[in-house]
Amino acid sequence: MEVEISVQDCLETSSQSTGISAETWQTWFHAWLETLQPDISPSQSYELSLRLTDDAEVQTLNSQYRHQNKPTDVLAFAALEVDSPQLDEMWESLPLYIGDIVISVDTAQRQAQQQGHPLQIELAWLAAHGLLHLLGWDHPDEESLSRMLLTQATLLENIGLNIQSG
């Protein structure tokens, strides 16, 4: 399987750099898609973008697309409609573009401090959450949220990170 990821770290030159290389993100998303592949599509090649930014940009996007004028930790903009019929030609086009994930490093930093684990773990947690949303997962109730959180924990374990211990 191939995974193409475009990483835009808007804070790379600031004091708030994430310290996670594009190659590391590539490795993580590849591992996660390998794990999740049976649940998504027959494609063997995927493409997505990850944007690491600040609260101000995330608040603008959250206001524009979700009508919530406040920052949030992660936004996912899926390119695939989960309930629409899929055309064979779309699955055959390589790579299959699945969408965009935008993470506020400001919010991630606060959440990491509150949870008592490193920023790297929080960012991986949020990226995994965003990926699941791109693949059609949602959490409208406690049961589906619990399933999603368990899957996120499994995805982090698959790349050698443990959300509990940091």
C-alpha positions in Angstrom: 0.0 0.0 0.0 1.1 3.5 -0.7 0.3 6.6 1.2 1.0 10.1 0.1 0.7 12.8 2.8 1.2 16.5 2.4 2.3 17.9 5.7 2.0 21.7 6.2 3.5 22.7 9.5 2.7 26.4 9.7 4.5 26.6 13.1 7.7 24.9 11.9 9.9 28.0 12.3 8.2 29.2 15.5 9.0 28.3 19.1 6.0 26.0 19.0 7.4 23.6 16.5 5.9 20.1 16.8 9.2 18.3 16.4 7.5 15.6 14.3 9.1 15.3 10.8 7.1 14.8 7.6 8.7 11.3 7.4 7.3 10.4 10.8 3.8 11.5 9.8 4.2 9.5 6.6 5.1 6.4 8.6 2.3 6.9 11.1 -0.4 7.4 8.5 0.9 4.4 6.5 0.7 2.2 9.5 -2.8 3.4 10.4 -4.1 2.9 6.9 -2.6 -0.6 6.8 -4.5 -1.3 10.0 -7.8 0.2 8.8 -7.6 -0.9 5.2 -10.2 -3.7 5.4 -12.8 -1.2 6.5 -12.3 1.5 3.9 -11.8 0.6 0.2 -10.2 -1.6 -2.3 -7.7 1.1 -3.2 -4.0 0.4 -2.7 -2.9 4.0 -2.7 -4.2 6.9 -0.6 -3.5 10.7 -0.4 -4.4 13.2 2.3 -3.1 16.4 3.7 -2.3 17.4 7.3 -2.1 21.0 8.3 -0.6 21.9 11.7 -1.5 25.5 12.6 -2.7 27.7 15.5 -6.0 28.5 17.2 -6.7 31.6 15.1 -6.7 29.7 11.8 -8.6 26.7 13.2 -11.2 29.1 14.7 -11.6 30.7 11.3 -12.1 27.3 9.6 -14.4 26.1 12.4 -16.6 29.2 12.1 -16.7 29.0 8.3 -17.5 25.3 8.0 -19.1 24.3 11.2 -20.6 27.7 12.3 -18.8 27.5 15.6 -16.8 30.6 16.2 -14.2 29.1 18.5 -11.0 27.1 18.2 -11.1 23.4 18.4 -8.4 20.7 18.4 -8.9 19.0 15.1 -11.0 19.4 12.0 -11.4 16.8 9.3 -12.6 17.5 5.8 -13.5 14.2 4.1 -13.3 14.0 0.3 -15.4 10.8 0.2 -19.1 10.7 0.8 -19.6 7.6 2.9 -23.2 6.9 1.8 -22.9 7.7 -1.9 -22.4 5.0 -4.5 -18.8 4.7 -5.5 -17.7 4.4 -9.1 -15.2 1.8 -10.1 -13.2 4.4 -11.9 -12.8 6.4 -8.7 -11.4 3.4 -6.8 -9.0 2.7 -9.7 -7.6 6.2 -9.8 -4.4 6.3 -7.8 -3.9 7.6 -5.3 -7.4 7.9 -3.8 -7.7 11.3 -2.2 -9.4 11.0 1.2 -9.3 14.5 2.6 -7.7 17.1 4.8 -6.9 17.1 8.5 -6.3 20.4 10.3 -4.9 20.4 13.9 -4.4 23.4 16.2 -1.1 23.0 17.9 -2.1 25.6 20.4 -5.0 23.5 21.6 -3.1 20.3 21.3 -0.4 21.8 23.6 -3.0 22.8 26.2 -4.6 19.3 26.1 -1.3 17.5 26.3 -0.4 19.5 29.5 -3.9 18.8 31.0 -3.5 15.1 30.2 0.1 15.0 31.4 1.6 13.6 28.2 4.0 14.9 25.5 2.7 17.1 22.7 3.8 14.3 20.2 1.3 11.9 21.7 -1.5 14.5 21.6 -0.8 15.3 18.0 -0.8 11.7 17.0 -4.1 11.2 18.9 -5.7 14.1 17.1 -4.4 13.0 13.7 -5.7 9.5 14.3 -9.1 10.9 15.3 -9.1 13.1 12.1 -8.2 10.1 9.9 -11.1 8.1 11.3 -13.4 11.0 10.5 -12.0 11.1 6.9 -12.9 7.4 6.6 -16.5 7.9 7.7 -16.3 7.3 11.4 -18.4 9.6 13.6 -19.4 9.7 17.3 -23.0 11.0 17.7 -23.5 8.9 20.8 -21.5 7.5 23.7 -21.2 4.0 22.2 -19.8 5.1 18.9 -17.5 7.6 20.7 -16.2 4.8 22.9 -15.5 2.6 19.8 -13.7 5.4 18.1 -11.6 6.2 21.1 -10.6 2.5 21.5 -9.6 2.4 17.8 -7.5 5.6 18.2 -5.7 4.0 21.2 -5.0 0.9 19.1 -3.7 3.1 16.2 -1.3 4.8 18.6 -0.2 1.5 20.1 0.6 0.3 16.5 3.1 3.1 16.1 4.6 2.6 19.6 2.8 5.3 21.4 0.7 4.8 24.5 -1.9 7.5 25.3 -2.2 6.4 29.0 1.5 6.4 30.0 2.8 9.1 27.7 
